[in-house]
Amino acid sequence: MNKHPALVEWKEKVLKKALERTPERAKEFKTGSGIPVERLALPETPDEKYIAEIGFPGQYPFTRGVQPTMYRGRFWTMRQYAGFCTAEESNKRYRYLLEQGTTGLSVAFDLPTQIGYDSDHFMSRGEVGRVGVAIDTLQDMESLFTGIPLDKVSTSMTINAPASVLLAMYVAAGEKQGVSRDRLMGTIQNDILKEYIARGTYIFPPHPSLRLTTDIFEWCNKEVPQFNTISISGYHIREAGSTAVQEIAFTLANGCTYVQAAIQAGLDVDNLAPRLTFFFNASSDLFEEVAKFRAARRLWAKLMKERFHAQKPASQMLRFHTQTSGSSLTAQQADNNIVRVTLQALAAVLGGTQSLHTNSRDEAFTLPTEDAARVALRTQQIIAYESGVCNTVDPLGGSHYIEGLTDRIEREASALIEKIDQTGGMVAAIESGLVQHQIEEAAFEYQRQIDAGERVIVGVNRFQAQETVSPPVFRVNKSVEENQVRKLAEIRARRNNQKVKNALTRVEEAARGKDNVMPPILEAVRDYASLGEICDVLRSVFGVYDEKKGR
């Protein structure tokens, strides 16, 4: 294999450049017993299928990874998801996580923020700061990142329907720190299609929502070049009950819809595609999950090359964040969740993830306590530094079982994408209920198997224990909502309300026309217009999605 023309070409054209750009972490890698570890395990006599379908890391079709040296170069980003109560409280948790060694932040927003309501709206009562941090105005975003240099830390924000508003707040907060927008790093989720499929935090109908998404693509391409403009999420699809095949099929079909919408809006695919990222679930079936990630990479590379004619290798790469499976966590024998999360995190690493969040053992009860969050982070660090799985690229590649499973998942996912195409595309499939119905059937079958004892959940339907479940619980104080409402009232009282009114008028004009909405939204945010006020303007133009009517 060492003299195979394909290997020689990879070493000269791909590997050599990667090593010049990012040297490996060590001059030599060894096992715990001192046995040398090769960078990449290869068959002695590769056949045509190996070269075409498995190939080499950092090279099309990227089955073995998107980087030639993967974790020998650097580890994945350890990006712990956090946010609760007020911006000030969440800021303390972010600082704590950074002190403990997390290498990226991931912001969880409360439910009112996710659906574009201010904390003083009647729909927000009882939900302010509960499942994430409450963000009403730029002042909250400034407080959220106090003492955290936004040119040094990569931030992911899990926000969709009002993504344009939260992104504008983040950019404005960077400006307040003296950080120009071209130095900001991170990802905005901005994946509205999966909200109609699996999660429900949509505001507007699909077509204007896609317009907002592509406006972010266009604006960030020019103004915030280091920011990933979307994180196309299969995580929530899987959490809703889908199979592994459905997770990648529906996620990649959503990705195709976004790429097509961007092309129709006049964007160049090779400028857009390198800024697309994905977000997947890591469940407990170790080998299936590894094969799923490998199949997703290969299938996306083929879609980008064959369907959208993307030319740059970076346009064909599927880069993804992973979160361990929240729905797999159990209240019974909660410490078992540490083992589940470890298996799931290992699957993500063996599958080649670019960043990872590990859930905490207590999340079946509550938002994570500091102690549980630390254990979750330590799980990643132990895998990275102690397990040895990061010392060679794609260590399971070449296994007959893994390669066969990768092929099958790709084949079945491809067939499902073709079925969606035949129905008129993803928006039509969502509006007809096709996608939702398939997930519902899969979820029902999964629960039926648990109820029948065909699928064992340790501590739940087998190996139960008599126990009093009373772990330490993180509690949100009732005063959080009162204080947040008070802060918002104070901002409205001292800001220049005429300037806010004028800025909101310009947002409405852009929304009704064809101009990009991001510049006027950024202007409104700088004037301390609230999230709810901006979203209300967009509601008046675009309307509100009615799931029952499909519009």
N, C-alpha and C positions, 0 to 999 in steps of 0.2 A: 504493500500500500504506500510505502514511503516515497516511491518513485512514480506513483500514478499521476498522470497529467492534471487531473482535476485537483488533487491535493497540492501539487506544486504550484498551480495557479492560485489556489486559495492562500497558500503561505505567502506568495509574493504580492498579490493584489489586495488581500484583506488583512491577514494576520500581521504582516510587517507594519502596515500603517497603524493598526490598532495598538501595537506595542510601543511604537514611537509616540503615539498620542497619550496613552495611559499605560505606563509600565505595570507589570504584575506586582502583587503585594509582597512577594518573596522571590529570591533568586532560585530557590528550589523548594518544591513541595514534597512532604513525606507523610506517610501514615504515622500513627502513634508509635509503631515499632521501628520506624526509620526506613521503611520501604519507599523508594521514590515513586511519586505519583505523576503520571503523564498528563499533559494538558488535555488531550482528547483521545479517548479510546476509539480505535478504528478497526474494521475488519481487514484481514490480510488480503482478501481478494474481493473488492467491492463489485457488485454487478450494476447494471444500468439503473435498476430501481433504487439502489442505495444512493447513487449520485443524483438522480432526479428528484427523489421524494424525501430523502433523509439529509443527505448532503453534509455541509459543514456550517458551524455556527457563524453568524454574522454575514451569511450569504444566502441568497434565495434558494429554497423557499423558507428558510429560517426555522425549520423543524427543530434544530438542535440549539436554538437560542438566537437572540438578536445581536449579541456582542460576541466577537471571536474568542475572547478569553473569559467571558461571563464573570463569575465571582472571584476568579483569580486576579482580575483587574481591580474590582472594588465590589463590596457587598451591595445588596439591594438597599434602598432607602427604608429605614425603619420608621414608618410614619404612623404614629398612634393617633387614632380618632378620638377627639375629646371636645367637650363643650357643654356647659350647663349654667343655669342661673343667669347671672349678669356677665357683662364683658370683663369686669374686674375680677370676678371669681374664676372665670375661665382662663384669664391671663395667668393667674397663680398656678393653675394646673399645667398650662403650657410651659411655664418656666421650670416647674418641677420635672416634667417629662424631658425637657432639654438637659437639665442637670443629670438625669439618670441615663442619658446617652441616646435618646431618640434623635434621629437625624432629619426629620421632617415633621411638619405639623399638618393636622387634618381637622378641619373645623366642622363640628356638628351644630346645626342651627335648630332652634326650637320650632315647634309646629307652626305657630303664627308667622314666623319669619319665612318658613318654607312655602307658605301659601299667600304671602304678600299682605299680611295684616299687621298693623301696628299693635303694640302691647295694650293700648287703651281701647281697642276695638272690642265690641261685645262678643265677637266670635273667638277672641283670644282668652276669655276668662277661664281661669283654672289651668291654662296651658303655658303660661309665660315662664320660660326658663326650665321647663320640665324635661324635655328630651334633647335639649341642646341649649345653646346660648341665644339670648334675645338680642337682636340687632334692629334698632329702629332708625337710627341716623348715623351719619359719619362720626359723631362723637363716640358712639358705641364701638365702631370699628377702630378708632384711634385708641380707645381704652383697651381693646382686645389685644393689641400688639404693642402696648407700652413696654419699652425696654427690650423689645425683640426686633433686631435690625432686619428689615424686610429685603435688604440686598444680600443677606447672608443665609437666610432660612427659606426653604422651599415650602409653600403652603398650598394645601389642597382644600377646596371648599365644596362640600356636598350640598349644592343648591342648584335648582333647576328652573322652575317657572320664573322666579325673579332673579335669575343668574346675572342678567345685565346690570341690575341695580347693585347687587353685592359686589360684583367685579368693579364697578365704578367706585364704590366705597373703598375697596381695597387699594385701587390706584390712587385715590385721593388721600388715603391714610399714608401711603408711601410718599406722596408729595409732602405731606406734613412732616415726615421724617427726613426730608431732603433726598429721598431716593427717587430717581427718575424712573418712569414707567418701563424704559427699555432694560432696566436692571432687575425688575421683578421676576421671580421664578415661582412656578407652581402650576396648579391645574384647577380649572373650574368645571364642575361636573356637567352642567349645561345639557343634560340628556333628558329631554322632555318626553320622548316617545315611550320610554320604559315606565313613566309615571302613569300613562293611560293603560299600560299592560299590567302592572304589578304593584304600584305603590300608592298612587292616588293623590299626590301633592301637585296636581296640575292647576292652572288657573284658566288659561285661554284655550280655544280650540286648536287642533293640530296645525293647521296651515299658518295662522299668524305666529304660533309658537315656533315653527320651523323658520319663519322669517327672523324672529328674534335671535335664534341660534346662529343663523348665517350672518346676521349683522355683527355678532360677537366674533365669528371667524374673520370677517373682513377687517374689522377695526383692530383686532389683536395682531393680525398679520402685519399691519403697518405700525402700530403704536406699542404693542407689548410683545415683542418677538420671542421672548424666552418663556412665555406663558403657554401652557397647553390649553387649547380652547374648548376641549370637551373630554369627558371621561365616559365613554359609552359603556353602560353598566349592565352586566349580566347578573351582578350580585343579587339585586332585588328580585329579578326574575327567578333565580334559584331559590331564594328565601320564600317566594310565593308558592313554591312547590314543584317547579319544573324539574325535568331530568337534566343530566349533564349535556346530552345532545341538544335538547331544547334551549338550554342556557346559551350555548355558543351560536346556535342557528338564529335565534331571535336577536341576540346581541349583534351579530355580524350583519343581519338583515337591517337592523336599525342603523348600523354604521354605513351601509350602502345608501340608505335613504338620506342621511346627512351629507354624504359626499355628492350624491346626485343633486340635492338641493343647492349645495354650494356651487357646483359647476353651472347650474341654471342661473345662479345669481351672478355669474361672470368670474368666479374665482378659478385660478389655475390649480389643477389637482396636485401638482408637484410642489406648490407653495403651501397648500392646505394640509396634505396628508401627513407630513412629518410632525405636525402638532396635534394629531389625533392620538388619544390614549384610550385604553379600555380598563374595565374594572370587573374582576371576576370573583366568584365565591370559591373558597376551598373547603370542601366537605371531607368526610372521614374515610371514604373509600380511596385509599392512597393511590393505587395504580390507575384507577379510572380518572382521578383528578390529574395526575401527571400526564396521562394520555390526552385528556381534554385540552390542557394548555398547549401541548405540542400540536394537536390537530388544529386548534384555533389559529395558531401562528401560521401554519401552512395554508390553511384555507383562506385566511385574510390576504396573504401574499398573492395567491392565485387570483382572488377577486380584484385586487388592486391592479395587478398586471394585465389580466385578461379582459376584465369588464371595463375598467376605467383607464387603462393604458398608461398607468403611472410608470415613469421611467427611472426615477431615482430609487436606489435601494432603500433609503430612509422612508420613502413613500409606501413601500411594500411591507415594512416592519410592523408587526403588532406588538406594541409595548403596553404592559398592563400592570395595574395595581391589584393586589389581592387582599381580601379580608376573610378571616376564618368564619365559619358558619355560625351566625347567631342563633338560628333556629334549631341547631343541634344541642344547644346548651340546656341543661336540665336543672330544675330546682332540687330534685332528689339527688342526694350524695353530690353536692355541688363541686367538691374537690375533683371529682372525675372529669370535670370540664377542663382542667389543666391538661390532662392526658389527651382529650379530644383536640384541644387547640394545638397541642404539640404535633400530633399527627397531621392536622390540617396545614399547619405552617410548614412542616417538612414537605408535604405534597406541593405547596406553592414554590418552595425553593428548588426542589427536584424538577419542577415544571418550568423553571426559568423566569420567575416573576421579577419585575423591576422595583417594586416597592410592596410593603406588607404591613398590615395591621393585624395584630393578634388580640382576639377578644379576651375579656377578663372573666375569671371563674364565677363571679357573682352577677353576671349580666342577665341571668334568668330572673333575678329579683329586682335589680336596681341599676342605676348608673354606677360605674366602677368606683370603688374606694381607691385611695392612693396605693394601699398595699396590694390590692388585686391588679391595678394597672401596672405596678412595678414588676410583679411576677409575669404578667403578659409580655412586657418588654424584655425581661430576662430570658424568656423562652426563645425569642428571636436571637438574642445575643449568644445563647448557648449553642443553638444550631449553627450560627455563623462561625464562632470561634472554637468550638469544642468537638463538633460532630465529624468534621472531615469531609462533609458532602460538598463543600464549596471549593475543594482543591482540584477538581477535574470538571470539565464541561459536560453537561447532560449525562450524568453517570449511568442512567438507566437506558440510554440510547443503544439500540442494537439488540436489546432483549426481544426474543421472539414474541413474548406476551405483550410487552409494551408497544412494539411496532405494529402488531396485529390489532391491538385495541385502538391505537392512534388512527390507523387506516379506517377501521370501522366507524369510529366516532366522526371522522371527517366525512366519510361517505354518507352517513345518515343525516348529518347536519346539512350537507350540501343538497341532499334531496328535499329537506324541509325548506331551505331557502328557495329552491326552485318552485315548490308549491306556493310559497308566499308571492313570488314573482308572478305566478299564473293567476293569482287572485287580484292583481293590480298593484302590488307593492305593499309595503308595511303599513302605511296609513290606512289603506283599504282593508287590510287584514285586521287591523285594530278596530276600525269602525264597524266591521261585520261581526266582531267578537271571536273570530277564528283563533287568534293567538291566546286570548284569555281562556277560551274553552279548553284548549289543549293543556294549558297549565293547570286548570281546575281538575281535569281528569287525572293528571299525573299526581297532583297533591292528594286527591281522594284515594288513589291506589296506594300511595305511600302510607297514609294513615290506616287504611284497611289492613295492610300487612303488619303494622305495629299492633293494632287491636287483636289480630288473629294470632299474634305471637310468631309470625313468619319472619319478621325482622326484629332482631333483638336490640333493645336499647338498655344498656346495663344500668341497673338501679331503678328502672322505670317498669319494664314488663318482665324482667328477670333479674335475679340477684338483688332483690329489694332488701332494704334494711329498715328496722324500726328506728326512727330518728325524729327528733324535734328540730325542724328546720328553722333556725334563727341566727343566720350569719349577720355580721355587721352590715348595716344598710345605709347607703348614702341617701340623705333626705334633703329635699329642696325646701327651704324655709318659706313660709307663707308670705313673708314680707317682701320677697323678691319681686312679685308682681306689683305691689304697691310702690316700691321704690323705682321700678322701671317706668311706671306710668307717671310718677312725679317728675323724673328726669326728662321725659318726653315733653311734658307740659312746660317745664322750665326752658327747654330749647325753643319751643314754639313762641314763648313769650319774649325771648331776647334776640331771635334771628330777625333779619329784614324780610318781613312777610310779603312785601311787594316784589322783592327780587325773587322770592320763591314762587309767587304766582306767575311772574313772567317766565321763569324757567320751566314751570310745568306746562305753560302754554306752548313753549317750543318743543317740549316732549310730545305733546298731542299733535302738533303740526307734522313732526317727523313721522309719527306712527300712522297718521292718516295719509301721508304721502309715501315717497319712495326713498327718502333720505335715511341714512344709517341712524338708528336711535341712540347709539352710544354717546356721541358728543353732547347732545342735550341732556341725557341722563346724568352724565358726569358733571355738567354745569349745575343741574338741580341738586345733586348730592353735595357739591361744594358749598352750596347755599343753605345746606342743612334741611332740604326737603326730606321728608321721611319716606321710608320704604313703602308704607301703606298709601301715602299720597301719590307717589309715582305709579304704583300698581293700579290705583283707582283710575288714573288717567288712561292707562293702557286698557283697563277693563271697559272704559267708556267707548274706546275705539274698536277693540277686538271682540268684545263680548266675553262670556264665561262658558266653559265647556260643560255640557250636560251629558253625562255618561249614558243616561237612559235613552236620550235621543240620538246619541252618537255625533253630536256637533256642539 
